[in-house]
């Protein structure tokens, strides 16, 4: 067969389609799923602050978080926090970070909660640097009895969607309520405080 005939034959042979590796489709599938979830939230009128949590009425995850080194209150180091510290008293667990703008916006309500001696205030400092967290709390005030430094792993175990989030934990160590996003004047008054009073009333 001459080179001309061979070239002609090659031209008419159909080209084999390239196969896309299955792993290459993973980002597209994830993006599509997130897009559908966002669309559902948009058209359904569902309140993202009322997203369900699989941990409601279940014990807090077992965890130990170290202190934020250098964070002081009355000259004493503010202690870190463990799951055992959330037993015996109603606790408010607030996930916060110095780099989080909404955390700054809601902080006045967290400060207000700290005036209630019926509750223990616990902060989970999320993916933050100690000097920045200290500066944040020095500027706005430290409402927390305990602050644990979280690299992000414990937040995942708590099912955190983003920062800020605020949990109410009963005396039995079970998560009773979860609020997603920053507290506002209305949500603090109409949603969070009534839920807190409900937990306090049933945790005697």
C-alpha positions in Angstrom: 0.0 0.0 0.0 1.4 3.4 -1.0 1.9 6.2 1.5 -0.9 8.2 -0.2 -3.4 5.4 0.2 -2.3 4.9 3.8 -2.8 8.6 4.5 -6.2 8.5 2.9 -7.3 5.6 5.0 -6.1 7.3 8.2 -8.2 10.4 7.4 -11.5 8.4 7.1 -11.0 6.4 10.3 -13.1 7.9 13.1 -11.2 9.6 15.9 -11.6 7.9 19.2 -13.3 10.2 21.8 -11.2 11.0 24.8 -12.6 9.5 28.0 -13.0 11.9 30.9 -11.6 10.5 34.1 -14.4 10.0 36.7 -12.5 12.1 39.3 -12.6 15.1 37.0 -16.4 15.1 37.3 -16.4 15.3 41.1 -16.0 19.1 41.3 -18.9 19.5 38.8 -21.1 17.2 40.8 -20.4 19.0 44.0 -21.0 22.4 42.4 -24.2 21.2 40.9 -25.4 19.9 44.3 -24.5 23.1 46.1 -26.3 25.1 43.3 -29.4 23.0 43.7 -29.3 23.5 47.5 -29.0 27.3 47.1 -31.8 27.3 44.6 -34.0 25.3 47.0 -33.3 27.8 49.8 -34.1 30.7 47.5 -37.4 29.5 46.1 -38.7 27.7 49.2 -38.3 30.7 51.5 -36.5 28.4 54.0 -34.7 30.3 56.7 -31.0 29.4 56.7 -30.8 30.2 60.4 -33.2 27.3 61.1 -31.1 24.7 59.2 -31.6 21.3 60.9 -28.8 19.8 62.9 -28.3 16.1 63.5 -26.9 16.9 66.9 -30.0 18.5 68.3 -31.0 16.6 71.5 -27.7 14.7 71.3 -24.6 15.0 73.5 -22.0 17.4 72.4 -19.1 15.8 70.6 -16.2 14.7 72.8 -13.5 17.3 72.5 -10.7 19.1 74.3 -9.6 22.5 73.2 -6.6 24.4 74.6 -6.7 27.9 75.9 -5.9 30.9 73.7 -2.5 31.7 75.2 -2.2 35.2 76.6 -6.0 35.7 76.8 -6.4 37.1 80.3 -9.4 38.0 82.6 -8.6 39.8 85.8 -5.0 39.0 85.3 -5.6 35.2 85.0 -5.4 33.0 81.9 -8.9 32.3 80.5 -9.1 28.5 80.5 -9.7 26.3 77.4 -12.7 24.1 77.2 -13.6 20.4 77.1 -16.9 18.5 76.6 -16.9 17.8 80.3 -17.0 21.5 81.1 -20.5 21.7 79.4 -22.1 19.5 82.1 -24.1 20.8 85.1 -25.0 24.2 83.8 -26.7 25.6 80.8 -24.0 26.8 78.4 -24.0 29.1 75.4 -21.3 28.1 72.9 -20.4 30.8 70.4 -18.2 30.1 67.4 -16.3 33.2 66.6 -13.2 34.6 64.9 -11.5 38.0 64.8 -11.5 37.8 61.0 -15.3 37.4 60.9 -17.1 40.6 60.2 -20.6 39.3 61.3 -19.0 38.2 64.6 -18.2 41.8 65.3 -21.7 42.8 64.3 -23.4 40.3 66.8 -20.9 40.8 69.6 -23.1 43.2 71.6 -25.7 40.4 72.0 -23.1 37.9 73.1 -21.9 40.5 75.6 -25.5 40.9 76.8 -25.9 37.1 77.3 -22.8 37.2 79.5 -24.7 39.2 82.1 -27.0 36.3 82.8 -25.5 34.3 85.7 -27.7 31.4 84.9 -25.6 30.4 81.9 -22.0 29.6 81.2 -20.5 31.5 78.2 -18.1 29.4 76.1 -16.2 30.7 73.0 -14.8 28.5 70.3 -12.2 30.6 68.6 -12.3 29.3 65.0 -9.2 29.1 62.8 -7.8 32.3 64.4 -4.4 33.5 65.5 -4.1 34.1 69.3 -2.9 37.8 69.0 -5.8 38.6 66.7 -8.3 36.9 69.0 -7.0 38.7 72.0 -7.1 42.1 70.3 -10.7 41.4 69.1 -11.8 40.6 72.7 -9.9 43.5 74.2 -11.5 45.9 71.9 -15.1 44.6 72.1 -15.1 43.0 75.5 -14.7 39.3 76.5 -18.1 37.7 77.4 -16.6 34.2 77.7 -15.9 32.2 80.8 -13.9 29.7 78.7 -12.4 30.1 75.3 -11.0 27.1 73.3 -8.7 27.6 70.3 -10.1 25.5 67.4 -8.0 24.8 64.3 -11.3 23.9 62.5 -11.6 20.2 63.4 -13.9 20.6 66.4 -16.1 23.0 64.5 -16.6 20.3 61.9 -17.6 17.8 64.6 -20.2 20.3 65.8 -21.6 20.6 62.3 -20.6 24.2 61.9 -21.7 25.7 58.6 -19.8 28.9 59.0 -18.9 31.6 61.5 -20.6 32.8 63.6 -22.9 30.1 65.0 -24.3 29.9 68.5 -25.5 26.8 70.4 -27.4 26.3 73.6 -26.3 23.3 75.6 -28.4 21.9 78.4 -27.1 20.9 81.9 -27.1 17.3 80.6 -24.5 18.1 78.0 -27.0 17.8 75.1 -27.3 20.4 72.3 -30.7 22.0 72.6 -30.6 24.7 70.0 -28.5 26.0 67.2 -28.5 29.4 65.6 -26.7 29.8 62.3 -25.3 33.2 61.4 -25.0 36.5 63.3 -27.6 37.4 65.9 -29.5 40.6 65.1 -31.7 42.7 67.3 -34.8 40.9 66.1 -33.5 37.4 66.0 -31.9 37.8 69.4 -35.2 39.1 70.9 -37.7 37.0 69.0 -35.8 33.7 68.5 -32.7 33.2 70.6 -33.8 34.5 74.0 -37.1 32.6 74.0 -35.2 29.4 73.1 -32.8 30.1 76.0 -35.6 30.6 78.4 -37.2 27.3 77.2 -33.9 25.4 77.8 -33.4 27.1 81.2 -37.0 26.2 82.2 -36.6 22.5 81.3 -33.1 22.1 82.6 -33.9 22.4 86.3 
